Amino acid sequence: MQPVLNVEDVRKVERALTREGVSVSELMHRAGNAAAQEVMRVSALGAVCVLCGTGNNGGDGWVAAEDLLIAGREVVVVSPVAPHEIRSSLANAVANSAVSAGVPVVVGPSREELQELLKGVDVVLDAMLGTGYHGEPRPPFDMWIECVNQSGLSVIAIDVPSGLSAQTGHARGGCVLADETITMISLKPGLLADEGRDACGSIVLAPLAEQSDRLVIEADPVAWRVETADYVEVMPTPTLNCDKYSRGSVLVVGGSGRFPGAAIMAARAAARAGAGYVTLAVPEPLVWLAQSHLLEIPVIGLPAASGATFSEEGVELVEELAGKNSAVLVGPGMGVTTGSTSLCSALLECDVPLVMDADALNCLAQLTSYRLDNFPELLRRQKPVILTPHARELGRLVGLKDTPPDSLTSVLEAARRIVWADGGSELVIVAKGTATACVSVEAALLPKPGPAALATAGSGDVLAGILAAQLAMQAGNDSEDYDGALLAAYACEMHAYAGQIAAQNKGSRGVIASDLIESLGLAADALEDRLLGYGQDGSTQSSPNS
C-alpha cells in the first residue's frame, strides 16, 4: 500500500528530514534531479521549457533545468522575475546557479511571446505553483496555465499541477492539465480525487531520501492507496471443491413502487459477483415484476403499505429470512417510510453480515436525527456492517445535510466521525466518490478508481450487490478473520474492472448499470488472474485507471 499524507503532514516530514541531516537545499536539489530524470525518461530527445514560480517549487524547476542542460538537452526557463530578484534565498541561489551554468531565461513574456516560445519546444516542465499554494492563480500564472493547456505539448508537473490544490483536489481557477505528475515524498489527497484525476495524469512518486518511508509512516497517513497485490489477503480461494452454499448466500431487501429496478439490479449484481445463492425480498405488489427479470433468483413478497413500499408487518419475516443467509443487503430503492425504517432497525439487530445502501442510509439518518455519530450504539454488533454513502448521504448522516463533504479530505473526516464514535472493527464506511474511500477504525483505504463510465444511475446498486456477495463468500467459507476495509476495497476494484470492460464494449458514455452487471464475472476473473500472477512472479502491473 502507498501512504497518503495531508499537505501539512508532508511539511512535517520535510522538517523531520532536516533534523536527520537532509537539508532543505538538498531536498530541493533531489526534487529537481528527480524531475529532470523523469523528463529524460519520458522524452529522450527534444527541447524543454521549464515554467518557474518564485517559491521552492520554482527552485525545483531551476535545478531541473540546470541538470537537463548538463545532460545535453536544449532547455529554456520562463520566470516572472529576473533570477536575482527572486525573494526566496534558496530559490534565488539555484536560479543564479542555473544562469551561471548557461541556462537561458525568458523573463515576464507576454501571451504572444510565450505562445511563440512554446511552439519551439517538445516538453513543458511545470514548476510554477507548489503544494503550499491555494486559491486562484494570479497573473502571470493564470495566463501561463492557459498557454500550456492550449499548446498540446507533453506536460510534466513537479509535485502538483499548478493551480490544483494538493489537499482538496479543487482548482478554483484554471490549473495545468499534466500528462504526468512527479510528486515528492508522499502522495497527497488532492492528487487522487476530483479535478486531480484529470489534472495529474499518471503519478510518479519521488521519496527524495531513504528516511522518507519511515518518516511518512510516523506522520500517520490520512489514507492508504491500495495496490493490486494487497488484495491477495481477501481474494476468494480458488477451488473446485465448492457448491452454491459454500459460495455464500445473499438476501437483498429493497424496492418500492417508485424504484423497483434498484433492488433487482442489486440482486443480479450479487449473483454475478460470485454469491452462490441470492434471494430478493420486495413489497408484495412488485413480486411479479421482479420475477419477470430474475429467472435464477427467488423473489419473496413482504407485506406492503401504500405506494408498494414495505410495511412494518414484514419485520418478523425479514428477520427469519436474514437468519437463513450468509449476508444481507438492505436499501436499494426501498424509500424512506415507517415500514422501511423498521426493517432497517430489525436487520441491525440480526446476527448476520449487513450492507446498508441508499435509502437504508436515509432511514439511519432519520432514526438518528441526522447525527449518526451521536448514536454509536446503533451500529455496534458482532457481525460486519458496511455503509455505502455518497457525499450527500454521508452529509446527512453527520449533520452536514446542507453542506455535504466536497473533497476527499472532508469525506474522510466525516466518515471517521462515525467509525471512531462506534469504535468497533466491524464497521466499514464505503464513501463513494471520484476517489472512493473504505474507512474503518483502523485505516482509510483508497482502491484505484474506475473509469467515468461508472458515473451512471444504478452503479451504486451494483456496487452494493458486489459488497454483499464478498461478505457472503467470506461467511460461506467460515472466514471471520479478514480486514473489512480491504474486502470492501476489493469489491470496489472489481466494480472498477467491470466499468472498464463495459466501457470497452459499450463506449465510455454508453454504459448503463446492467452493462456493469454483465461484466462482473469477467471482471472478477481478471482481478483474480492478476492476483494469482502476483503470487507467482511478483508482477507489478497496475489496475485500470491507475
Summary of the structure (lengths in Angstrom):
residues: 546
radius of gyration: 26.1
end to end distance: 13.4
largest distance: 83.9
contacts: 2146
relative contact order: 0.10
helix: 47%
strand: 16%
